[in-house]
Amino acid sequence: MTKHILYLAHDLADAAIRRRVLMLKKGGASVTVAGFQRAENLLAGDPEVRSIPLGKTADARFMQRIGAVVSAAFSLKSKVESVPKPDVIIARNVEMLALAGRASRLFGGDVPIVYECLDIHRLLLDEGLKGKLLRAAEGYFGARAQLLVTSSPAFVENYFHTRSSLNLPTLLVENKVLDLSDQRPLVPQPRPPRNGKPWRIGWFGAIRCRKSLSILADFARRMDGRVEIVLRGRPAYGEFTDFDRRVQALPFVEFHGAYRNPEDLVSIYSDVQFAWAIDFFEEGLNSNWLLPNRLYEGSLHGAIPIALKSTETGRFLDRRGIGLTLDEARPDELVRLFEAMTPKRYDELFAPLSATDRSLWVAGPEDCRVLVTRLTALEPKSAIGSVHDVVPAVGAER
């Protein structure tokens, strides 16, 4: 019998939400998604997935999001009354965790809850009253959860084991590229610039880091056409002042807007030689701990990742002897590296990257089946005692 999953999504415009839904479907589950909208619903065109809008929220407006959650709690019964009883409820982020218990009770109170947390919000790490209140809320609403799904071991080590009051079994599901084809993709080929063309660095995905934009813009200006910066994805407009106009005025910097994931990954990454995998959005905290989508996307498609040594991403790369890892991300450091970049040096960097096993970067159909099996094996809440084991990771090295 097909298992049914209710996914409570914080943002129906988030490509990671769509990717997770695709994983669940490929793993054999039917999926209903109830969530908030900040932009276009990326699941709207999928006839196999029912999407239930819960209201609108906005980036960087946390109090507005709290109000939206409270409003959704009152209307949730009417929103889900025609939804079949799910076998499990997944709550993405703290605000959806606040709705998960209410949703479970509407279906009889015994539906298992999974907390999916792929970023540690800055307010969860605040040492003042706001942070304490939010961590208390996470602990309160997460008391009924039976499993934590997260994407980086550093989140567990630096937050869930040290600051969070939750004590849940943990399933590590990395931000790997979703490949549902059951076929081996073509091995990426080296692509040094030809005929005096510049090196190209791609910064793709969630464009939210003002410091990265400043560093890359200054670096590109200093290189005077020998390096170009290519931006693609969804900018967090609340983090920038007049992003579109500013980027358009920058020399040797291009912005090409949103792309489809995973459909467009081959074309956009084959257009660059390097991938920017540095993030200062929450410097010293979440940005140090995450393993971002662009790490997996770029590496799979032969774009050499650039990361900081001191971060989880940098350590991930250094352990495997791949990529470029920097002591500091400064324009002059990048100038030094790229003034010495030759086709031979590029080939030396490309060779170990292209030799890595693709399973390091890709989640395939079997990973999807393993994930759904693990999620839907959770027992009804009334039958659960106390568990504190760590669940083996999907696709992780253990």
C-alpha positions in Angstrom: 0.0 0.0 0.0 1.3 3.4 -1.0 2.4 5.5 2.0 1.1 9.0 2.3 3.3 11.9 3.6 2.0 15.3 4.6 4.8 17.8 4.1 4.5 21.2 5.9 6.7 23.6 3.9 7.9 27.0 5.0 8.2 28.3 1.4 6.6 26.7 -1.6 9.0 28.7 -3.8 12.0 27.0 -2.3 13.8 24.7 -4.8 14.9 22.5 -1.9 11.2 21.8 -1.1 10.5 20.7 -4.6 13.6 18.5 -4.6 12.5 16.8 -1.3 9.0 16.2 -2.7 10.5 14.7 -5.8 12.6 12.4 -3.6 9.6 11.3 -1.6 7.6 10.6 -4.8 10.4 8.6 -6.3 10.7 6.7 -3.1 7.2 5.4 -3.5 5.1 7.8 -1.4 2.2 10.0 -2.3 2.7 13.5 -1.1 0.5 16.4 0.0 2.2 19.7 0.6 0.8 22.5 2.8 2.9 25.6 3.0 3.4 29.3 2.8 4.2 31.2 -0.3 6.9 33.9 -0.8 7.0 33.7 -4.6 5.8 31.3 -7.3 4.8 27.8 -6.1 7.3 25.5 -7.7 4.9 22.5 -7.2 1.9 24.1 -8.9 2.5 22.3 -12.2 2.8 18.8 -10.7 -0.5 17.0 -11.1 0.7 14.2 -8.7 1.2 16.6 -5.8 -1.6 18.4 -4.0 -0.5 21.8 -2.8 -2.4 23.6 -0.1 -1.5 27.3 0.4 -1.5 28.4 4.0 -0.8 32.1 3.4 2.0 34.4 2.4 5.2 35.1 4.2 8.3 37.2 3.5 12.0 36.9 3.8 13.6 38.6 6.8 10.2 39.4 8.4 10.2 37.0 11.3 7.3 38.6 13.2 5.2 38.6 10.1 5.9 34.8 9.8 4.9 34.2 13.4 1.6 35.9 12.7 1.1 33.8 9.5 1.7 30.6 11.5 -0.8 31.6 14.2 -3.4 32.4 11.5 -2.6 29.1 9.7 -3.1 27.2 13.0 -6.7 28.4 13.2 -7.5 27.6 9.5 -5.6 24.3 9.3 -8.6 22.1 10.0 -10.5 23.4 7.0 -7.4 23.3 4.8 -6.7 19.6 5.5 -10.1 18.1 6.1 -10.2 16.4 2.7 -6.6 15.2 3.0 -6.2 11.4 3.6 -4.6 10.5 7.0 -0.9 10.6 6.5 1.5 8.0 7.6 4.0 10.7 8.6 4.1 14.5 8.8 7.4 16.3 7.9 7.8 19.8 9.3 10.4 21.9 7.5 11.8 24.5 9.9 10.7 25.8 13.3 7.5 27.6 12.1 6.2 24.4 10.5 7.1 22.4 13.5 4.7 24.7 15.4 1.9 23.5 13.1 2.9 19.8 13.0 1.4 18.9 16.4 -1.9 20.6 15.4 -1.9 18.7 12.1 -1.3 15.4 13.9 -4.1 16.0 16.3 -6.5 16.7 13.4 -5.7 13.2 12.1 -6.2 11.5 15.5 -3.1 12.5 17.4 -0.9 9.5 16.6 0.7 10.5 13.3 4.5 10.5 13.6 6.2 13.9 13.2 9.6 14.4 11.5 11.5 17.7 12.0 13.5 18.7 8.9 16.1 21.4 9.6 18.6 22.2 6.8 19.7 25.6 8.1 20.0 27.0 11.6 18.3 30.3 11.6 20.3 33.2 13.2 17.6 33.8 15.8 18.0 30.2 17.1 21.6 31.1 17.9 20.9 34.4 19.5 22.1 34.5 23.1 19.5 37.1 24.1 15.8 36.8 25.0 14.7 36.3 21.4 17.0 33.3 20.9 16.0 31.8 24.2 12.4 32.1 23.4 12.8 30.6 20.0 14.8 27.7 21.3 12.2 27.1 23.9 9.5 27.1 21.2 11.6 24.6 19.2 11.8 22.4 22.2 8.1 22.7 23.1 6.8 22.0 19.6 9.5 19.4 18.8 8.6 17.4 21.9 6.3 15.2 19.8 8.8 14.7 17.0 10.4 11.3 16.6 13.2 12.1 14.1 15.4 15.0 13.0 16.4 15.2 9.4 19.4 17.6 8.7 22.0 18.1 5.9 25.3 18.6 7.7 27.0 16.8 10.6 28.2 20.2 11.8 24.6 21.3 12.5 24.3 18.3 14.9 27.7 18.9 16.6 27.4 22.7 16.9 23.7 23.2 17.6 21.5 20.2 18.3 24.0 18.6 20.7 25.0 21.8 22.4 22.2 24.5 22.3 18.9 22.9 21.3 16.8 21.2 23.9 15.7 18.6 21.4 17.2 15.1 21.8 16.1 13.2 18.7 17.5 10.4 16.5 19.2 12.0 13.6 19.0 11.2 9.9 21.6 12.9 7.7 20.4 13.6 4.2 22.9 15.7 2.4 22.0 18.4 -0.2 23.0 16.1 -3.1 21.9 16.5 -6.6 18.7 14.5 -7.3 19.1 12.2 -10.3 16.0 10.1 -10.9 17.1 8.7 -14.3 18.7 5.4 -13.2 21.4 6.2 -15.8 25.0 7.2 -15.4 25.4 10.8 -16.6 28.2 11.8 -18.9 31.5 12.4 -17.1 32.2 16.1 -17.1 35.1 17.2 -19.3 37.7 19.9 -18.6 36.8 23.3 -20.1 39.6 25.8 -19.8 38.9 29.1 -21.5 39.8 29.2 -25.2 41.3 32.0 -27.3 42.0 34.4 -24.5 38.5 34.1 -22.9 38.3 34.8 -19.2 38.0 32.3 -16.4 34.4 32.1 -15.1 33.2 31.6 -11.5 29.6 30.7 -10.9 27.7 31.7 -7.8 24.4 29.8 -8.1 21.5 29.1 -5.8 20.3 31.3 -2.9 22.0 34.7 -3.5 21.9 36.2 0.0 25.4 37.1 1.0 26.3 40.8 0.7 29.9 40.1 1.7 30.4 37.5 -1.1 29.0 39.9 -3.6 31.4 42.7 -2.5 34.4 40.4 -2.5 33.6 38.9 -6.0 32.8 42.3 -7.5 36.1 43.8 -6.2 38.1 40.8 -7.4 36.5 40.9 -10.9 37.2 44.6 -11.2 40.9 44.1 -10.2 41.3 41.2 -12.7 40.0 43.6 -15.5 38.3 41.1 -17.7 40.5 38.1 -17.0 37.8 36.6 -14.7 34.0 36.9 -14.9 31.5 36.3 -12.2 28.2 34.6 -13.2 25.2 34.8 -10.8 22.1 32.6 -11.1 19.3 31.9 -8.7 17.0 33.7 -6.3 18.4 36.8 -4.7 17.2 37.5 -1.1 16.3 41.1 -2.0 15.8 42.0 1.6 19.6 41.5 2.2 20.7 43.9 -0.6 20.1 47.5 -1.5 18.7 47.6 -5.1 20.3 44.3 -6.1 19.3 44.3 -9.8 20.5 47.8 -10.5 23.7 47.3 -8.5 24.7 44.1 -10.2 23.9 45.4 -13.7 26.4 48.2 -13.1 29.2 46.0 -11.9 31.9 45.3 -14.5 32.6 41.6 -15.4 29.6 40.4 -13.3 26.5 38.8 -14.9 23.1 37.9 -13.3 20.9 35.5 -15.2 18.0 35.0 -12.8 16.4 31.8 -11.6 17.0 28.3 -13.0 15.3 24.9 -12.7 16.9 22.4 -10.4 17.9 19.7 -11.4 16.8 20.3 -15.0 19.2 23.2 -15.8 22.3 22.1 -13.8 24.2 20.7 -16.7 23.9 23.8 -18.8 24.6 26.4 -16.1 27.6 24.6 -14.6 29.2 23.7 -17.9 29.3 27.5 -18.5 31.8 28.1 -15.7 35.1 26.5 -14.5 34.7 27.3 -10.8 31.9 27.3 -8.3 31.7 29.8 -5.4 30.9 27.7 -2.3 31.5 30.4 0.3 28.8 32.1 2.4 29.1 34.8 5.0 25.3 35.3 5.5 25.6 34.0 9.1 29.3 34.1 9.4 30.8 32.0 12.2 27.6 30.1 12.7 25.3 28.6 10.1 27.6 29.6 7.3 30.5 27.8 8.9 28.5 24.6 9.4 26.4 24.1 6.2 27.2 21.8 3.2 25.5 23.9 0.5 23.6 22.7 -2.6 26.2 24.4 -4.8 29.0 22.2 -3.4 27.3 19.1 -4.7 25.9 20.6 -7.9 29.1 22.2 -9.0 31.3 19.3 -8.1 29.1 16.8 -10.0 29.2 18.9 -13.1 33.0 19.6 -13.0 33.0 23.2 -11.6 35.9 23.3 -9.2 34.5 24.5 -5.8 36.1 27.4 -3.9 35.6 27.3 -0.2 37.1 28.5 3.1 39.4 26.1 5.0 37.8 26.9 8.3 34.3 25.8 7.3 32.6 22.4 7.1 32.6 22.8 3.3 36.4 23.5 3.3 37.1 20.5 5.6 34.9 18.3 3.4 37.0 19.2 0.4 40.3 19.0 2.1 39.6 15.5 3.4 39.1 14.4 -0.2 41.9 16.5 -1.8 39.7 18.4 -4.2 38.8 22.0 -4.9 40.4 25.3 -3.9 40.3 26.1 -0.1 41.3 29.5 1.1 42.6 30.7 4.4 40.7 33.9 3.9 38.3 35.0 1.2 39.8 38.4 0.3 40.0 40.0 -3.2 43.8 40.1 -3.1 43.9 36.4 -2.2 41.7 35.6 -5.1 43.8 37.9 -7.4 46.9 36.0 -6.4 45.3 32.6 -7.1 43.9 33.6 -10.5 46.9 35.5 -11.7 48.7 32.2 -11.4 45.8 30.2 -12.9 47.0 28.4 -16.1 45.4 25.6 -18.2 47.9 23.2 -16.6 47.0 24.3 -13.0 43.3 24.1 -13.9 43.8 20.5 -15.2 45.6 19.6 -11.9 42.5 20.8 -10.0 40.0 19.3 -12.4 41.5 15.8 -12.5 40.9 14.7 -8.8 37.4 16.3 -8.9 36.3 14.4 -12.0 37.7 11.2 -10.5 35.5 11.2 -7.4 32.7 8.7 -7.2 29.4 10.3 -8.4 27.6 8.9 -5.3 29.4 11.5 -3.3 27.4 14.2 -5.1 24.2 12.4 -6.3 21.1 11.0 -4.6 19.5 8.4 -6.9 16.3 6.3 -6.9 17.6 3.9 -4.2 18.4 6.8 -1.9 14.8 8.0 -2.3 13.4 4.5 -1.5 15.7 4.3 1.6 14.5 7.7 2.8 10.8 6.9 2.4 11.2 3.6 4.1 12.9 5.2 7.1 10.4 8.0 7.4 7.3 5.8 7.1 8.7 3.1 9.4 8.1 5.4 12.4 5.5 4.0 14.7 2.3 5.9 15.7 3.1 8.3 18.6 1.1 6.3 21.1 3.3 3.3 20.6 6.6 5.1 21.0 8.8 5.0 24.1 12.0 7.0 24.6 14.6 6.6 21.8 18.0 8.2 21.7 19.9 6.3 19.0 21.5 7.9 15.9 20.0 6.6 12.7 22.5 5.7 9.9 22.6 8.4 7.3 21.2 8.2 3.8 24.2 8.3 1.5 26.5 9.5 4.2 29.9 8.1 5.2 29.6 6.1 8.4 
